[in-house]
Amino acid sequence: MATHFDALSVDKNDGIWEITLDRPDLLNRFDAQLETELTQVLRELATDESARAGVLLANGKVFSAGGDFELMLEANADIAVRHAALDRARALLAAMTNLPQPLVVGVQGAAIGLGATIVVGSDVVVASENVKMGDTHTAVGLVTGDGGALFWPQSIGMLRARRYLLTGDLLTAAKAYEFGLVTDLVPTPADVAPAAREIATRIAALPPLAVRGTKNALNQVTRQRAGEVVETALLAEGVTLATEDLVEAIAAFREKRGAKFAGR
């Protein structure tokens, strides 16, 4: 029996799983529900021997606005909530780096924070040229712990990864394409889903053992790097989840004012 999902939808057709982030009213933010459901659907996809590829899309004007501020504030005040958040991040990264099928992501709108991490950690990224992408962890007082320090250097090199992860600056998809964060650029948001589906269909038509073997080899490279950096980054993010600076960053954002950080 298929798992029921509330934060996303799944359509299976001709060996392709189409997964859609489906809470446009919440800007497809990554709260506990969406993180848990995306991890679960990727695990289920991984066990489907008939599945040849996955497509990840999003409904609404944005792909994902990133993390949930309310959850961050809960984690700031409660160590159990912090630990649960880090455990979900570990699980999601493991599901991504162990997925045996290629994953094609279509970015029709802004992909921020963890949303950008999911995009950069996929195999093919189709994006509309004017959408914005970026990992804004540092801007809200957090260490880039849930995958950015793993995936960004693999895509654009260490120096550019340092530049954009340390500043939290956003990139247009056109610039991200130049740098290597986007593989396929399309003119408008309406072009994203058809282009992503077309690439997934081409992959699904290829010899499956060759595709899976190649994906497994690529996964091994990423998993080795994950062993070097992910736990260090996650533990450091856990520390920053408990800081006053996180609370100040969120308050300043909501009040549309400059933040004053104390380093604690």
C-alpha positions as CSV (number, residue, x, y, z in Angstrom):
1,M,0.0,0.0,0.0
2,A,1.4,3.4,-1.0
3,T,2.3,5.8,1.8
4,H,0.0,8.8,2.2
5,F,1.8,12.2,2.0
6,D,0.4,15.6,3.0
7,A,3.3,18.0,2.2
8,L,4.1,16.5,-1.2
9,S,2.5,14.4,-3.9
10,V,3.8,11.4,-5.9
11,D,2.8,10.3,-9.4
12,K,4.3,7.1,-10.9
13,N,4.3,6.5,-14.6
14,D,6.5,4.4,-17.0
15,G,9.2,3.9,-14.4
16,I,9.4,7.5,-13.4
17,W,8.4,8.8,-10.0
18,E,7.3,12.5,-10.1
19,I,7.5,14.0,-6.6
20,T,6.0,17.5,-6.1
21,L,6.5,19.7,-3.1
22,D,2.9,20.7,-2.6
23,R,2.4,23.4,0.0
24,P,2.5,26.6,-2.0
25,D,0.7,28.5,0.7
26,L,3.7,27.8,3.0
27,L,6.2,28.5,0.2
28,N,7.1,24.8,0.4
29,R,9.2,25.5,3.5
30,F,11.2,22.6,5.0
31,D,9.5,22.1,8.4
32,A,9.6,18.7,10.2
33,Q,6.7,17.4,8.1
34,L,8.2,18.1,4.7
35,E,11.7,16.9,5.7
36,T,10.2,13.6,7.0
37,E,8.0,13.0,4.0
38,L,10.7,13.8,1.5
39,T,13.1,11.4,3.3
40,Q,10.4,8.7,3.3
41,V,9.5,9.1,-0.4
42,L,13.2,8.9,-1.4
43,R,13.6,5.8,0.6
44,E,10.5,4.2,-1.0
45,L,11.8,5.2,-4.5
46,A,15.1,3.6,-3.7
47,T,13.4,0.2,-3.0
48,D,11.4,0.2,-6.2
49,E,13.2,-2.0,-8.6
50,S,11.0,-0.9,-11.5
51,A,11.8,2.8,-11.1
52,R,14.3,4.2,-13.5
53,A,14.4,7.9,-12.5
54,G,12.8,10.5,-10.3
55,V,11.7,14.0,-11.0
56,L,11.3,16.5,-8.1
57,L,9.2,19.6,-8.8
58,A,7.3,22.1,-6.7
59,N,3.9,23.8,-6.9
60,G,3.6,27.6,-6.5
61,K,5.8,30.6,-7.2
62,V,8.8,29.3,-5.3
63,F,10.6,25.9,-5.2
64,S,11.2,26.2,-1.5
65,A,11.7,29.2,0.9
66,G,14.0,27.0,3.0
67,G,13.8,26.4,6.7
68,D,10.8,27.1,9.0
69,F,11.5,30.0,11.3
70,E,9.1,28.8,14.0
71,L,10.8,25.4,14.1
72,M,14.2,27.2,14.4
73,L,12.9,29.2,17.4
74,E,11.5,26.0,19.0
75,A,14.9,24.4,18.5
76,N,16.6,27.4,20.0
77,A,14.7,26.9,23.2
78,D,14.6,23.1,23.4
79,I,17.5,20.8,23.1
80,A,15.2,17.8,22.3
81,V,13.8,19.8,19.3
82,R,17.4,20.6,18.2
83,H,18.5,16.9,18.3
84,A,15.4,15.9,16.4
85,A,16.1,18.5,13.7
86,L,19.7,17.3,13.3
87,D,18.5,13.6,13.1
88,R,16.0,14.6,10.3
89,A,18.8,16.3,8.4
90,R,21.0,13.2,8.7
91,A,18.2,11.0,7.5
92,L,17.4,13.3,4.5
93,L,21.1,13.5,3.4
94,A,21.5,9.7,3.7
95,A,18.4,9.2,1.6
96,M,19.7,11.5,-1.1
97,T,23.3,10.1,-1.2
98,N,22.0,6.5,-1.3
99,L,19.3,7.0,-3.9
100,P,20.1,4.5,-6.7
101,Q,18.0,6.2,-9.4
102,P,19.0,9.5,-11.0
103,L,17.0,12.5,-9.6
104,V,16.1,15.4,-12.0
105,V,15.0,18.6,-10.1
106,G,13.0,21.3,-11.7
107,V,13.4,24.8,-10.2
108,Q,10.5,27.0,-11.3
109,G,11.0,29.6,-8.5
110,A,13.4,30.6,-5.7
111,A,15.3,27.8,-4.0
112,I,16.6,29.0,-0.6
113,G,18.5,27.4,2.3
114,L,17.7,23.7,2.5
115,G,15.7,24.1,-0.7
116,A,18.9,25.0,-2.5
117,T,20.7,22.1,-0.8
118,I,18.2,19.6,-2.2
119,V,18.6,21.1,-5.6
120,V,22.4,21.1,-5.6
121,G,22.4,17.5,-4.2
122,S,20.5,16.1,-7.2
123,D,21.8,14.7,-10.5
124,V,20.3,17.1,-13.0
125,V,19.0,20.6,-12.3
126,V,16.6,22.3,-14.7
127,A,15.9,25.9,-13.8
128,S,14.2,29.0,-15.1
129,E,16.9,31.5,-15.9
130,N,15.7,34.4,-13.6
131,V,14.9,32.4,-10.4
132,K,17.1,33.0,-7.4
133,M,19.1,30.3,-5.6
134,G,21.2,30.5,-2.5
135,D,22.1,29.0,0.9
136,T,21.3,31.6,3.4
137,H,22.2,29.7,6.6
138,T,24.8,32.2,7.7
139,A,22.4,35.1,7.2
140,V,20.1,33.7,9.9
141,G,22.9,32.8,12.3
142,L,23.3,29.1,11.4
143,V,26.3,27.0,10.3
144,T,25.7,25.6,6.8
145,G,25.2,22.1,8.3
146,D,22.5,20.3,6.4
147,G,24.3,19.6,3.2
148,G,25.5,22.8,1.8
149,A,29.1,22.3,2.7
150,L,28.9,18.8,1.1
151,F,27.2,19.6,-2.2
152,W,28.2,23.1,-3.1
153,P,32.0,22.5,-3.4
154,Q,31.3,19.4,-5.5
155,S,29.3,21.5,-8.0
156,I,31.2,24.8,-8.2
157,G,34.5,24.2,-6.6
158,M,35.7,25.1,-3.1
159,L,36.5,28.8,-3.7
160,R,33.1,29.8,-5.1
161,A,31.4,27.6,-2.5
162,R,33.3,29.5,0.2
163,R,32.2,32.8,-1.4
164,Y,28.5,32.0,-1.5
165,L,28.1,29.9,1.7
166,L,30.0,32.4,3.8
167,T,28.0,35.4,2.6
168,G,24.6,33.7,2.0
169,D,24.3,35.8,-1.2
170,L,21.8,34.6,-3.8
171,L,22.5,33.8,-7.4
172,T,20.2,33.9,-10.4
173,A,19.8,30.6,-12.1
174,A,21.6,32.0,-15.1
175,K,24.7,32.8,-13.0
176,A,24.3,29.4,-11.2
177,Y,24.4,27.8,-14.7
178,E,27.7,29.5,-15.4
179,F,29.1,28.2,-12.1
180,G,27.8,24.7,-12.4
181,L,24.9,24.6,-9.9
182,V,22.4,24.3,-12.7
183,T,22.8,21.9,-15.6
184,D,19.9,22.9,-17.9
185,L,18.6,26.5,-18.2
186,V,15.2,27.2,-19.7
187,P,13.6,30.6,-20.4
188,T,10.5,30.6,-18.2
189,P,9.0,28.8,-15.1
190,A,6.5,27.1,-17.4
191,D,9.3,25.4,-19.3
192,V,10.8,23.8,-16.2
193,A,8.6,20.8,-15.6
194,P,8.4,19.7,-19.3
195,A,12.2,19.9,-19.7
196,A,12.8,18.0,-16.4
197,R,10.3,15.3,-17.5
198,E,12.0,15.0,-20.9
199,I,15.4,14.4,-19.4
200,A,14.0,11.9,-16.9
201,T,12.3,10.1,-19.8
202,R,15.5,9.9,-21.7
203,I,17.4,8.5,-18.7
204,A,14.6,5.9,-18.1
205,A,14.9,4.7,-21.7
206,L,18.6,3.8,-21.2
207,P,19.9,0.4,-20.1
208,P,19.0,0.3,-16.4
209,L,22.0,-1.6,-15.1
210,A,24.4,0.9,-16.8
211,V,22.5,3.9,-15.3
212,R,22.3,2.4,-11.8
213,G,25.9,1.3,-11.8
214,T,27.0,4.8,-12.9
215,K,24.8,6.4,-10.2
216,N,26.1,4.1,-7.6
217,A,29.7,5.1,-8.5
218,L,28.9,8.8,-8.3
219,N,27.1,8.2,-5.0
220,Q,30.2,6.6,-3.6
221,V,32.2,9.7,-4.3
222,T,29.7,11.9,-2.5
223,R,29.3,9.5,0.4
224,Q,33.0,9.5,1.0
225,R,33.0,13.3,1.1
226,A,30.0,13.2,3.3
227,G,31.9,11.1,5.8
228,E,34.5,13.8,6.0
229,V,32.3,16.9,6.5
230,V,28.6,16.2,7.3
231,E,28.8,15.3,10.9
232,T,31.2,18.2,11.7
233,A,28.8,20.6,9.9
234,L,25.7,19.2,11.6
235,L,27.1,19.4,15.1
236,A,28.2,23.0,14.5
237,E,24.8,23.9,13.1
238,G,23.3,22.4,16.3
239,V,25.5,24.8,18.4
240,T,24.3,27.8,16.4
241,L,20.6,26.7,16.7
242,A,20.9,27.5,20.4
243,T,22.4,31.0,20.0
244,E,21.0,34.5,20.7
245,D,22.2,35.5,17.2
246,L,19.7,33.1,15.6
247,V,16.8,34.8,17.5
248,E,18.1,38.2,16.6
249,A,18.5,37.3,12.9
250,I,14.9,36.1,12.7
251,A,13.6,39.1,14.6
252,A,15.5,41.5,12.3
253,F,14.2,39.8,9.2
254,R,10.6,39.9,10.4
255,E,10.9,43.5,11.5
256,K,12.7,44.5,8.3
257,R,15.6,46.1,10.2
258,G,19.3,45.6,10.5
259,A,20.5,42.9,12.9
260,K,23.0,43.4,15.8
261,F,24.9,40.2,16.4
262,A,26.6,39.5,19.7
263,G,28.5,36.3,18.8
264,R,26.6,34.2,21.4
